[in-house]
Amino acid sequence: MILAENMKSNYWLFFLAYNLILLAITIYSYSQIDLNLTLSANYFYQIIQQKLIYLGYFNRHFSAIIYGFLYLFLFIFYFLIFKNTKEKKLKLNQVWILIFSTIFILLFSYPAFSHDIFNYIFDARILIYHQHNPWLYTALDFPTDLWTRFMHWTHRTYPYGPFWLTASLLPYTLGFGKFILTLFNFKLFLSLAYLGNCYLIYKIISLPAMVFFAFNPLVINESLVSPHLDGLMTLFGLLAIFLYLKRKKNLGLMSLGASILIKYATLGYLPLFFLKIKKEWRSWGAFTLTLIAIIIQILMRELLPWYFLPLFPLGVMLNNQKLSHLLVALSLGGILYYLPYLYFGDYTPVAKHWRNYLFISPLILSLLINLLNFFQKSE
């Protein structure tokens, strides 16, 4: 409360506390490191890594508790930063300092909650190193390649749009064949997409809107800790909107095309360009169609939290309090989604049941609260 009431005088104390939580999340992320992966042979690093591996793999109940508390604190900081921004106790430069420190610290985190980044790397490797078509070849077709040791889903061919494969060649090439450098290149590349998303939301909407997006724990988790290409897809979608508002419709459509050619969920952004109706209705149309595209992805594959990343900018654009509450509930569900795996160690049928239940429960609770408030006001 003292921090919330006196942010101007306590900013650097707040900054330190927030960054300590980020540092703790970064350290904790290495408790989930793949057992086949050795990042360093340094003696002191190995001592620390072995203790973290013991925590993550052999003391799972305690590991899940630590995860829960770390992200609980991250939510607390999220609310404090948003509250103080809306009350104009945080200046623009102070918010940017927090964003840059978030990116810098979490750049060094291990992609603990998803193996997708390893698949991104190997898709580019199939094309560049093995000189084969990743749409036709899988990682299993290269059994002698040591980089397959860190992958899951080795049986699948390339599932995304062509523009992502093209974009991913840059961080892969700059890795110069070194796995660790390539991994952190991909993390940096997708972290820059997160930074671009923050900037565009600020330019298109407002500073509080940027804060609502930038410090959201689910956005942070899926953009910086375990980054996904959905962040880059969202970046080009937002750039399309920005260009359209600057009366550069053709450039905007080219940017939206690039977004759709990364992954297809931002097809839902099209109403913002073509429907000749009120701006608010166009935004609701884009939000609804994007949500439908995400639901289709879920029905075709499975429920995955990072699918919802392109929904957040549209949500903050609508500036609807009830919708904001739902997005926060969605974020909480997305963070709770990982608890069963951390607790059980595998996605058994029981773990999958708890995973889906924990994801949906905050959304249902938020909807019930909104309905209750609606009926109370209508009496």
C-alpha positions in Angstrom: 0.0 0.0 0.0 2.9 2.4 0.8 4.2 1.7 -2.7 0.8 2.4 -4.3 0.3 5.6 -2.4 3.8 7.1 -2.7 5.1 5.7 -6.0 7.0 8.9 -6.8 9.2 8.6 -3.8 9.4 4.8 -3.7 9.9 4.1 -7.4 13.4 2.6 -7.2 12.4 0.5 -4.2 9.4 -0.8 -6.2 11.7 -1.3 -9.3 14.1 -3.4 -7.2 11.4 -5.5 -5.7 9.8 -6.1 -9.1 13.1 -7.1 -10.6 13.9 -9.5 -7.8 10.7 -11.4 -8.6 11.7 -11.5 -12.3 15.2 -12.7 -11.3 13.5 -15.4 -9.1 11.4 -16.5 -12.1 14.5 -16.7 -14.3 16.3 -18.8 -11.8 13.3 -21.0 -11.2 12.9 -21.6 -14.9 16.1 -23.7 -14.9 14.4 -26.2 -12.7 12.6 -27.3 -15.8 15.7 -27.6 -18.1 15.8 -30.6 -20.4 17.9 -33.3 -18.8 19.7 -33.8 -22.1 20.8 -30.2 -22.3 24.1 -28.9 -20.8 24.3 -25.1 -21.0 27.7 -24.9 -19.3 30.3 -27.2 -17.9 31.3 -24.6 -15.3 31.7 -26.3 -11.9 29.7 -23.6 -9.9 27.0 -23.5 -12.6 26.7 -27.3 -12.4 26.2 -27.3 -8.7 23.4 -24.7 -8.9 21.9 -26.5 -11.9 21.8 -29.9 -10.1 20.0 -28.3 -7.2 17.4 -26.8 -9.5 17.0 -30.0 -11.4 16.3 -31.8 -8.1 13.7 -29.2 -7.3 12.0 -29.4 -10.7 12.1 -33.1 -11.2 12.2 -34.8 -7.8 10.5 -32.3 -5.5 7.6 -31.4 -7.7 5.1 -30.5 -5.0 7.4 -27.8 -3.6 8.3 -26.7 -7.1 4.6 -26.1 -7.9 4.2 -24.1 -4.7 7.2 -21.9 -5.6 5.8 -21.4 -9.1 2.4 -20.4 -7.7 3.9 -17.8 -5.3 6.2 -16.3 -7.9 3.4 -15.7 -10.3 1.1 -14.5 -7.5 3.7 -11.8 -6.8 3.9 -11.0 -10.5 0.1 -10.5 -10.5 0.4 -8.2 -7.5 3.0 -6.1 -9.3 0.9 -6.1 -12.4 -2.1 -4.6 -10.5 0.2 -2.0 -8.8 1.8 -0.9 -12.0 -1.5 -0.6 -13.8 -3.2 1.3 -10.8 -0.3 3.8 -10.5 -0.2 4.3 -14.2 -3.9 5.1 -14.4 -3.5 7.5 -11.4 -0.6 9.1 -13.2 1.9 8.3 -10.4 4.1 6.5 -12.9 5.6 8.5 -15.7 6.1 7.2 -19.2 9.9 6.9 -18.8 9.5 5.0 -15.6 7.2 2.5 -17.3 9.6 2.0 -20.1 12.4 1.4 -17.6 10.3 -1.4 -16.1 9.6 -2.9 -19.6 13.2 -2.9 -20.6 14.3 -4.4 -17.3 11.6 -7.1 -17.7 13.0 -8.0 -21.2 16.6 -8.0 -20.1 16.2 -10.2 -17.0 13.8 -12.7 -18.7 15.9 -12.9 -21.8 18.2 -15.2 -19.7 15.4 -17.4 -18.5 15.0 -20.9 -19.7 11.9 -21.6 -21.9 10.5 -23.7 -19.1 6.9 -24.2 -20.0 7.0 -25.0 -23.7 9.3 -26.7 -26.1 8.0 -24.8 -29.2 11.1 -22.6 -29.4 13.3 -25.7 -30.0 10.9 -26.7 -32.8 11.3 -23.2 -34.3 15.0 -23.6 -34.3 15.0 -27.0 -35.9 12.6 -26.0 -38.6 15.1 -23.4 -39.7 17.9 -25.9 -39.3 16.2 -28.4 -41.6 16.1 -25.7 -44.3 19.6 -24.1 -43.8 21.8 -26.9 -42.4 20.2 -30.0 -43.8 18.9 -28.3 -47.0 15.6 -30.0 -47.0 12.0 -28.8 -47.0 10.6 -28.6 -43.5 7.1 -29.0 -44.9 8.1 -32.5 -46.0 10.7 -33.5 -43.5 10.5 -34.0 -39.7 13.2 -33.9 -37.0 12.9 -37.7 -36.9 14.4 -37.8 -40.4 17.7 -36.6 -39.0 18.4 -39.0 -36.1 22.1 -38.3 -36.0 21.5 -34.5 -35.4 22.3 -33.9 -31.7 19.9 -30.9 -31.6 16.9 -33.3 -31.8 17.7 -34.3 -28.1 16.1 -31.1 -26.9 12.9 -31.4 -28.9 9.5 -32.7 -28.4 7.0 -33.2 -31.3 9.8 -34.6 -33.4 7.3 -36.3 -35.6 5.6 -33.3 -37.0 6.4 -31.4 -40.2 6.4 -27.6 -40.3 2.9 -26.4 -39.3 3.0 -22.6 -39.6 2.9 -20.0 -42.4 5.8 -19.3 -44.7 6.6 -15.9 -43.4 7.6 -17.2 -40.0 10.0 -19.7 -41.5 11.6 -16.8 -43.5 11.8 -14.6 -40.4 13.3 -17.4 -38.3 16.2 -17.7 -40.6 17.7 -14.5 -39.2 18.2 -15.6 -35.6 19.2 -19.1 -36.7 21.9 -17.8 -39.1 23.2 -15.4 -36.5 23.7 -18.4 -34.2 26.6 -19.6 -36.4 25.8 -23.2 -35.7 26.1 -22.8 -31.9 23.1 -24.1 -30.1 23.1 -21.9 -27.0 23.7 -18.7 -29.1 20.9 -19.8 -31.4 18.5 -20.4 -28.6 19.1 -17.0 -27.0 19.0 -15.4 -30.5 15.4 -16.7 -30.9 14.6 -15.5 -27.4 15.9 -12.0 -28.2 14.1 -12.0 -31.6 10.8 -12.7 -30.0 11.5 -10.4 -27.1 11.9 -7.6 -29.6 8.5 -8.5 -31.0 7.1 -8.1 -27.4 8.8 -4.7 -27.2 7.3 -3.7 -30.6 3.8 -4.8 -29.4 4.2 -2.6 -26.3 5.2 0.4 -28.4 2.4 0.0 -30.9 -0.3 -0.3 -28.3 1.0 2.9 -26.7 0.9 4.7 -30.0 -2.5 3.3 -31.1 -4.3 3.5 -27.7 -2.7 4.9 -24.6 -0.1 4.4 -21.8 -2.5 2.5 -19.5 -3.4 0.2 -22.4 0.3 -0.6 -22.9 0.7 -1.3 -19.2 -2.3 -3.6 -19.2 -0.7 -5.6 -22.0 3.0 -5.3 -21.1 2.9 -6.4 -17.5 0.2 -9.0 -17.8 1.8 -12.2 -16.4 0.4 -14.4 -19.2 1.8 -12.1 -21.8 5.1 -12.0 -20.1 5.2 -15.8 -19.7 4.3 -16.5 -23.4 6.3 -13.6 -24.9 9.5 -13.6 -22.8 9.9 -16.7 -20.6 8.7 -19.3 -23.1 8.3 -17.1 -26.2 6.0 -18.1 -29.1 5.7 -16.9 -32.7 2.2 -15.6 -31.8 4.0 -12.5 -30.4 5.5 -11.7 -33.9 2.1 -12.5 -35.5 0.5 -10.0 -33.1 3.2 -7.4 -33.9 2.5 -7.4 -37.6 -1.3 -7.3 -36.8 -0.8 -4.2 -34.6 1.5 -2.6 -37.2 -1.3 -3.1 -39.8 -3.7 -1.3 -37.5 -1.2 1.5 -36.9 -0.6 2.0 -40.6 -4.3 2.0 -41.3 -4.9 4.7 -38.7 -2.1 6.7 -40.4 -4.2 6.4 -43.7 -1.7 4.0 -45.2 -4.2 1.2 -45.9 -2.2 -0.6 -48.5 0.9 -0.9 -46.3 -1.4 -1.9 -43.5 -2.9 -4.7 -45.5 0.6 -5.9 -46.5 1.5 -6.0 -42.8 -1.6 -7.9 -42.0 -0.8 -10.3 -44.8 2.6 -10.9 -43.2 0.9 -11.5 -39.8 -1.6 -14.0 -41.4 1.3 -15.7 -43.1 3.0 -16.3 -39.8 -0.1 -17.9 -38.3 -3.7 -17.5 -39.2 -5.5 -16.2 -36.1 -5.1 -12.5 -37.1 -7.5 -13.1 -40.0 -9.9 -11.8 -37.3 -8.3 -8.4 -37.6 -9.8 -7.9 -41.1 -13.1 -6.2 -40.0 -11.0 -3.2 -38.9 -10.1 -2.6 -42.5 -13.1 -3.5 -44.5 -16.3 -3.1 -42.5 -17.9 0.4 -43.0 -19.5 0.5 -39.6 -18.8 2.4 -36.3 -15.2 2.0 -35.0 -16.4 0.3 -31.8 -18.4 -2.2 -33.7 -15.5 -3.0 -36.0 -13.3 -3.6 -33.0 -15.9 -5.9 -31.5 -16.1 -7.7 -34.8 -12.3 -8.1 -34.9 -12.2 -9.3 -31.3 -15.0 -11.9 -31.9 -13.6 -13.2 -35.2 -10.1 -13.5 -33.6 -11.6 -15.4 -30.7 -13.4 -17.7 -33.1 -10.1 -18.3 -35.0 -8.4 -19.2 -31.6 -11.3 -21.6 -30.7 -10.9 -23.3 -34.0 -7.1 -23.8 -33.3 -8.0 -25.2 -29.9 -10.6 -27.6 -31.4 -8.1 -28.7 -34.1 -5.2 -29.2 -31.7 -5.6 -28.5 -27.9 -6.0 -25.8 -25.4 -2.8 -23.7 -25.2 -2.5 -20.4 -23.4 -0.3 -18.6 -25.9 -3.0 -18.9 -28.6 -4.7 -15.9 -26.9 -1.9 -13.4 -27.3 -3.4 -11.7 -30.4 -6.7 -11.2 -28.4 -5.1 -8.9 -25.8 -4.4 -5.8 -28.0 -8.0 -6.0 -29.4 -9.3 -6.3 -25.8 -7.5 -3.2 -24.6 -8.5 -1.3 -27.7 -12.2 -1.8 -26.7 -11.6 -0.2 -23.3 -14.4 -2.2 -21.8 -14.1 -2.8 -18.0 -16.0 -6.1 -18.0 -13.9 -7.4 -20.9 -10.7 -6.3 -19.1 -11.8 -8.4 -16.1 -12.3 -11.4 -18.4 -8.8 -10.9 -19.9 -7.3 -10.8 -16.4 -9.2 -14.0 -15.6 -7.9 -15.5 -18.8 -4.4 -14.6 -17.8 -4.9 -16.2 -14.4 -6.2 -19.3 -16.0 -3.3 -19.4 -18.4 -0.8 -19.2 -15.5 -2.6 -21.9 -13.5 -2.6 -24.1 -16.7 1.0 -25.1 -16.0 0.5 -26.1 -12.4 -0.6 -29.7 -13.0 2.4 -30.5 -15.1 4.7 -29.0 -12.5 3.0 -31.0 -9.8 2.5 -34.4 -11.6 5.5 -34.2 -13.9 3.5 -35.3 -17.0 0.2 -34.7 -18.7 -1.6 -37.8 -17.5 -5.4 -37.9 -17.9 -5.7 -36.6 -14.4 -3.2 -33.8 -15.0 -5.0 -32.8 -18.3 -8.3 -32.7 -16.4 -6.9 -30.4 -13.8 -5.1 -28.3 -16.4 -8.3 -27.6 -18.3 -10.3 -27.1 -15.1 -7.8 -24.6 -13.7 -7.7 -22.7 -17.0 -11.5 -22.4 -17.3 -12.4 -21.8 -13.7 -11.2 -18.1 -13.4 -13.1 -17.3 -16.7 -16.3 -18.9 -15.4 -16.0 -17.1 -12.1 -15.4 -13.8 -13.8 -18.5 -14.3 -16.1 -20.6 -15.2 -13.0 -19.5 -12.0 -11.2 -20.2 -9.9 -14.3 -23.7 -11.5 -14.6 -24.4 -10.9 -10.9 -23.4 -7.3 -11.2 -25.6 -6.9 -14.3 -28.7 -8.3 -12.5 -28.1 -6.2 -9.4 -28.0 -3.0 -11.6 -31.1 -4.0 -13.4 -33.2 -4.4 -10.3 
